[in-house]
Amino acid sequence: MDNGNAIEILAALAGVQGADAQKNAAFDVAFYYLERRISLRINMTPMDVIIYHNPRCGTSRNTLGLIRNAGIEPHIVEYLKTPPTRLLLLQLVARAGVPLRALLRDKEPVFRELGLNGNNLAEDALLDAFEAHPILLNRPIVVTPKGVRLCRPSELVIDLLPPRSKAKL
């Protein structure tokens, strides 16, 4: 992570609004980034990885396994317990280069109940749905210095890992 990303994270943290759980989650992410940045300088740790994870999801577990198999212990955000804020979701999709709709999990019953299958829904409506029902967030989302990606299928994470780690896979 370069200094620009650290500044973006701290700026985002400064604007966090919502419930205490959301504020705490944002603080945890910012603290993690700062802690890892210092660790990189001191220990020359190979890579910083965050995974937005659901332990009940096989694809998410497989992706986590691929990251660990590469010798990297990621920061795990169980997003059902600490959902990402609206601002963080917007930042993730911007960095991934995908529309917000790409993060929408259409296999959940609440997807149909809320009528989210219309392509004409405004971004605010999608953000409201993610905020009220974090289960709608497709997973896993992986963040590394090489980029952000929804890793479905799990093997998509390989392109986000350092070259020497690919050999271990």
C-alpha positions in Angstrom: 0.0 0.0 0.0 1.4 3.4 -0.8 0.9 6.5 1.3 -1.9 7.7 -0.9 -4.0 4.6 0.0 -3.3 5.1 3.7 -4.5 8.7 3.4 -7.6 7.6 1.6 -8.4 5.1 4.3 -7.9 7.6 7.1 -10.0 10.2 5.2 -12.8 7.6 4.8 -12.6 6.7 8.5 -13.0 10.4 9.4 -16.3 10.5 7.6 -17.7 7.2 8.9 -21.3 7.6 10.1 -23.7 5.0 11.4 -24.0 2.6 14.2 -21.2 2.0 16.7 -20.5 -1.4 15.0 -19.8 0.3 11.7 -17.6 2.9 13.3 -15.7 0.2 15.1 -15.3 -1.9 11.9 -14.0 1.2 10.1 -11.5 1.9 12.9 -10.4 -1.8 12.8 -9.7 -1.6 9.1 -7.8 1.7 9.4 -5.8 0.3 12.4 -5.1 -2.8 10.4 -3.8 -0.8 7.4 -1.6 1.3 9.7 -0.3 -1.7 11.6 0.5 -3.6 8.4 2.2 -0.5 6.9 4.5 -0.3 9.8 5.1 -4.0 9.8 6.0 -3.8 6.1 8.6 -1.2 6.9 10.1 -3.1 9.8 9.8 -6.7 8.8 9.5 -6.5 5.0 6.3 -8.6 5.1 5.6 -9.9 1.5 2.0 -8.7 1.0 -1.0 -7.0 2.7 -4.3 -8.9 2.0 -7.8 -8.3 3.2 -10.6 -10.7 2.5 -14.3 -9.9 3.0 -15.3 -13.4 4.1 -18.3 -15.5 5.0 -17.1 -18.7 6.7 -20.2 -20.5 5.6 -19.4 -20.0 1.9 -17.4 -22.7 0.2 -16.0 -20.2 -2.4 -14.9 -17.9 0.4 -13.2 -20.7 2.3 -11.4 -21.9 -0.8 -10.2 -18.4 -1.6 -9.0 -18.0 2.0 -7.2 -21.3 1.6 -5.4 -20.2 -1.6 -4.2 -17.0 0.1 -2.9 -19.0 3.1 -1.3 -21.6 0.8 0.6 -18.7 -0.7 2.2 -18.0 2.7 0.1 -15.0 3.5 -2.1 -14.6 6.5 -4.8 -12.1 5.5 -6.8 -9.7 7.6 -10.3 -11.4 7.6 -13.4 -9.3 7.8 -16.4 -11.4 8.5 -18.7 -8.9 6.7 -21.9 -10.4 8.2 -20.7 -9.4 11.7 -19.1 -6.1 10.6 -20.5 -5.0 7.3 -18.6 -2.5 5.1 -19.9 1.0 5.1 -21.6 2.6 2.1 -18.4 4.6 1.4 -16.2 1.5 1.7 -18.4 -0.4 -0.8 -18.2 2.4 -3.3 -14.4 2.5 -2.9 -14.2 -1.3 -3.3 -16.2 -1.3 -6.6 -14.2 1.8 -7.9 -10.9 0.0 -7.2 -12.2 -3.3 -8.7 -13.5 -1.4 -11.8 -17.0 -3.0 -11.6 -20.5 -1.6 -11.1 -22.0 -1.8 -7.6 -24.5 -4.3 -8.9 -21.6 -6.7 -9.5 -21.4 -7.2 -5.7 -25.0 -8.1 -5.4 -25.7 -11.8 -4.6 -28.8 -12.8 -6.4 -29.1 -16.3 -4.8 -30.4 -15.1 -1.5 -34.2 -15.1 -0.9 -34.1 -11.5 0.2 -32.9 -10.5 -3.3 -36.2 -11.6 -4.7 -38.2 -10.3 -1.8 -36.8 -6.8 -2.3 -37.2 -6.9 -6.1 -33.6 -6.2 -6.7 -33.5 -7.9 -10.1 -34.4 -4.7 -11.9 -31.4 -3.2 -13.7 -32.9 0.3 -13.2 -32.3 0.5 -9.5 -30.4 3.6 -8.3 -27.1 3.1 -6.5 -28.6 4.4 -3.3 -31.3 1.7 -3.4 -28.5 -1.0 -3.8 -26.5 0.6 -0.9 -29.6 0.6 1.3 -30.2 -3.1 0.5 -26.5 -3.9 1.4 -26.8 -1.9 4.6 -30.0 -3.6 5.7 -29.1 -7.1 4.5 -25.3 -7.7 4.4 -26.0 -11.3 3.2 -26.6 -9.7 -0.2 -22.9 -8.9 -0.6 -21.3 -11.4 -2.9 -18.2 -13.0 -1.6 -15.3 -13.2 -1.2 -13.9 -9.7 -2.0 -10.1 -9.6 -1.8 -8.0 -6.5 -1.5 -4.3 -6.5 -2.1 -1.8 -3.9 -3.3 -2.3 -5.5 -6.8 -6.0 -4.7 -6.8 -9.5 -5.5 -5.6 -11.5 -8.4 -7.0 -14.7 -10.4 -6.3 -13.0 -13.9 -6.3 -15.8 -16.0 -7.9 -14.4 -18.5 -8.8 -11.7 -18.8 -6.1 -8.9 -19.1 -8.6 -9.3 -15.4 -9.5 -7.3 -14.6 -6.3 -4.1 -16.0 -7.8 -3.7 -12.9 -10.0 -3.7 -10.7 -6.9 -0.9 -12.7 -5.1 2.8 -12.0 -5.6 4.5 -14.1 -8.3 6.6 -16.2 -6.0 3.4 -17.2 -4.2 1.9 -18.5 -7.4 4.6 -21.2 -7.5 3.4 -22.6 -4.1 -0.1 -23.0 -5.3 
